[in-house]
Every structure is written in C-alpha cells, then in structure tokens.
C-alpha cells in the first residue's frame, strides 16, 4: 500500500494491491466508524466529493475506484460482479477498519449487496443508491443506448473537451417523451457536469460497458437469494422511474419483504444520478440513516 497524493478536503489517495488488480482509493480523516463509498458504472470515486465533507465530520471515509475505472487497473474480460466484489472485500480486509457501512450507487449498490450477503461480518449497514435489484428491468430502460454511446466514446478517446462534446450529443429515449433527447439538453447536464463525466470516461476501460451490455457482468446475480442473506440495516435510495431511475417499485417491495431491517426514501424529483447532480436531499437521507446506526 503506498500513498500517492494529498487531495482537497483532507483526503489522501492510496493504491492497494489486490492480487492482479491495483485498487485506487481515497481516505479521509479518522472521525469515527468506517464508511466505504462505491461509485456506479463508468464513474470514479470523485463522484462522491459533494457528500464527503459533511460525512467526514463523523465518519472515517473510504472511496474506491472499481476495477476498470478511475486509477484502478484494467483487466481484460475481468468485469464480473463477483470480481468487482472480491477487490472491495480485499480492500476492506486490509485497509478499512471494520465492520463498515457500505454506500453504493448503481453498480456500486449491487456490489455492496453482494458483499453484505457473502461477507456479512464486514458490513455494519448498507445504503443502496438507485441500483437495480431484479435486473429484468434493465432492457426496457434508456441505459442500453446510453452505455453503448459511452462505450464508443471511451474507445474513441480524444481531449477532455472533445469527449464532453461527444457526451452532449448522445441521444436517449426518455420516458414520456416521443422523440429522442440528447444528453446536453437534459436538465442539470451543464458544461461543468459534462466535463466531470468526460474525465471519468477518459480513465475507463470500455469493456466495462461491453460486459454490461451483453449481460455477462451479472451472470451470477441471484437477487432473491442475495436479499435473503442480508441481515444488516439497509437504506434504499430510489430515484424517480419517470426520470430514469433504475430501482423499481417492485425492487423496493421485494426488499421490504425479504430484508429484516429496511428503510426507504423515494426522490420524486431526482433521476438516477442522485447525489451527483443534487447532493442536498441525498445527504439528508444518508445522514439520518447513519445517525440511526
């Protein structure tokens, strides 16, 4: 484990060797129990920067780049859900004082669920940020077209500005809208946001999208079995399905039925990005849950 560079907000970035993968992660000051943040598909740990200063006041923050993302190693054909989870488990065993609360957004939420089900002694609580639980919902969403466009941009490369411009032009089918809408015309997708997203893409292995699109990344995903194994307190953060949210009402019902300790907050005015574009309501819900622990 080696320290790389000091970051703002008191964060320090490190590299951890997890076998074939070198995992990049950030760590905050030791202000309490451990809180590990796991980003979504195609992003990197910095998407939590809007939440970290407030959470660092009472929690020891860790935020990891998943394999193939950010500054963590790329692995040919190595983006199965269990492999993502194994990297995080090794990080938790070696570098994160436990048990920890896991806060995962999207793909990060699925990984957090896997860890809580298979290594419950490592997990004190679970915060699931609008991730799918039953993946049959995915095919009917805007996300296959989005991920294909992002894959192509990541393969293409180019400057930060060129990648942001390409992002803005990706057309998507939005629920309730007859014609496709390009990303740059969607609310909240201003130039600063697009540049931040483009920076994620320029560090990304395009194969993470390829394995998601062909379904191979979630080949071992058995949602009902996983839910029945999770015993820790869990918070569901559900975006609005009308705004592209991935956590369905059916997912929430199943979680309430199968999880022994389940709380739920639905954000009627937020899309899947949640805290990445509007941190305040998400921070309020997360803080309330953490205080309840």
N, C-alpha and C positions, 0 to 999 in steps of 0.2 A: 504494500500500500504506500503510495507516495503523494505528497501534497504538490499540487500543480500551480495554482494561482489564487490569490486572495480576491474575493469578489465584493461587490457592494452589499449593504445590509448585513455586514458581519458574517457573510457566508464564505466558506473555503471549499474549493473544488479538489477532489481526490480521484485517483484511479485505483481500482481494486481488481486483482486477478482472480477470475472465477473459472479456472481451467482454460478452455480455448478462447474465452472472451475476457477482454479487459473492460470492466464496467466503470463508467464515469459517473460520479455523483457529487452533489453539494451537501455540505453540513453546516448547520447553524450553531449558535452557542448552546451550551448545556443549560437550558432553562427549565427542565422538567423531564417528564417521560418522553419516549421516542415517538415521533410521528413521521412516517415514511410516505412520500408523495410519488405517485406513479402516473406518468402522462399517457395521453392517448396515441393512437396510430398516427405516425407521420409527424409527431411533435418532438419536444425535448423538455428537459426538466424546467427550463426557464419559463414555461407557460404558467407556473405557479408563483411567479415573482409578485404578482399583485396581492397574493394572500400571505406570503411568507413573513413580512414584517410584523403583522398583527399576531400570527400564530406563534412566532418565535418568542413572544413575551412569556409564554407559559409552557412551551413545548420544545423539545430538542428535535429540530427539523433535519430530516434527510430527504433528498430529492434525487432520484436516479434517472439517467438516460437508459432506456431499454436497448437491448442488442439491436444493431442496425440503425440506431437513432443517435442524434447528437454526436458526442465524442466517444461513445461506446463502440466496440468492434463490430464490423460487418462479418456475417457468417453465411457462406454460400448454402442455400436451401435450409437455413437454420432458424426459421421463424415460426416454429410450432408453439402453441400456447404453453405447453409444459416446459419448453426450453426457456422461454421468457421467464417463467416462474422459477425455474431452477437457478437462474442467475440471481434473481432477487433473494431467494432463500439463502444462497451462499453469502450474499452481502449482509443479510440480517444476522446470520450465524457468526460472522467475523467482525462486523463493523458497527452494527446497530444494537445498542443496549436494549434488551427486550424484557417482556413482550412489548410490541409496538402496536400503535394504531396505524392501519393502512388506509390511505385515501387515494383511490384510483379513479381516474377519469377515462371513460370509454374503454379502450383496450386495457388500460391500467386497472380499471374496475374488475374486468374479467380475471386478470392475473391475480388481483387481491383476493377475489373469491376462491380461486384455485388454491392459493396458499393457506387461507383460513380453513379450507376444507381438509387439506392434506397435511398441514403442519400447524394444528391449532394452538400448540404451546408457544408459538412465535407471535401470536396475534391477540392483542387485547381488545380491539374494536375494529370495525370495518365501515368505511364511508365509500359508497358506490356512486360515482358521478355519471349518471345517464348512460350506463353501459347496457348493452343487450344482455339478457339472461337466456331467453329462448331464441336462438339465432334464426329461426324460420322467418322472423320479421324482416331480416336484412334485405332480401331480394327485392322487396316491393318499395324500398326507400330510394332516396336520391343518391345514396352513398356508393353503389357500384360505379355510376358515371363519374362521381367526384373522385373516387380512388383511381380510376383509370386515367383521368386527366392529371392527377397529381403524380402518378407513376411515370407518365410520359414526360412531364416537366422535369422530374428528378433525373430521368435518363438523359434528357437534353442538356442539362447543365446551363452554364451562362452566368452572367453577372447577377448580383442581388436585385438590381433594378429590372433586368430583363425577366427574371423569374417572377417577381411581383407582378409585372405587367401580364405575363402569361397566366398567372393565377386569376387575375381580374377578369380574364376573357373566358374562363371555363363556364359552359352553360349547364344549368341544372334544372331538373323538373321539381318545382316547389309545390307542396300540397295546396290545392285550392287555386292555383294559377294555371291558366290554359297553356300559355306559351313558355318556353324555357327562359330562365332568368340568369344572366351572367353574374358571377360571384361579386364583381366590382360594383354591381347595382344593388346588392343586398344591404339592408341596414347594418351599420356597425363595421362594415368592411372598408374602412378608410385606408389611406396610403400607409400610415404608420402600422396598422394591423397587417396589411398585405406584406409589407417589408419584413415584419417579425415572422410571419408564416413562411415567407420565402427563405429566410435564414434556416429554418428547420429543414426545408426541402433540400437545400444545398449540402446538408450534412447527412442525408438519408440514403440508405440502400434501397433502390426502387423495388427490390424483390419483396420487401415487407408488404407492399401493396399487391404484388402479383400473387403471393401465397394467401392473402386475404380474399382476393377476387376469385381464386379457384377453389376456395374452401378448405385448403389443406392446413391452414394455420390453426383451425379449430376442429381438427379431426377427432380429438379426444374429449371434446366438450360434452359433458353429460349434465345438463343444468339441474335437473331434479335431484340427481344423486349428489351433486355438489351442494345444493341448498340444504339437503337433509344433514350434511356433515358439519355445517357452520353452526357453532354454538355461541359465538361472542355477540355482543350488542352490535347492531348494524343500522346504519342510516342510509336510506335511498334518496338520492337527489335526482328527481325526474324533471327533465325538460318538457316543454310542450310538444306533443307529437305533431301538432299543426305547424310548428316552426322547425321541424326536422329532428325532434327528439327521438332517441333510439330506445329508451326504456319505455316499453308499452304498459298500458293499464293491466294487461294480462300478466306481464312480468311482475308488476307490483302485487297483484293478487296472489300469485304463486309464492312470492317471498313472504308475504304476511301469513300465508297458510303453513309454510314449511320452516320458517325461521322462528326460534323461540323468543328473540328479543329484536323486534324490527320497528324502526321509526321511519317516517316517510314525509318528504316535503316535495310538493309539486310546484314548479315555477311556470305559471301560465304565460308569462311574457318573455321567457328565455328559450333560446334554441339549444342545440346540442353542445355548443361551445361553453355554455355556463359561465364559469369564473373568468375565462379567457377574455370575454368581452364585457361582462358586468359582474365584477367581483363582490360588490357590497352585499346583495341578498344571499349569495352563496356563503360568504364569510359568516354572516349572521347565523345561518342554519348550522354550519360546521362548528362554530364556536359554542352554540347552545348544546349540541350533541357532545362535544368534547368535555364541556363542563359537567355534563350529566354522568360522565365516567368517573 
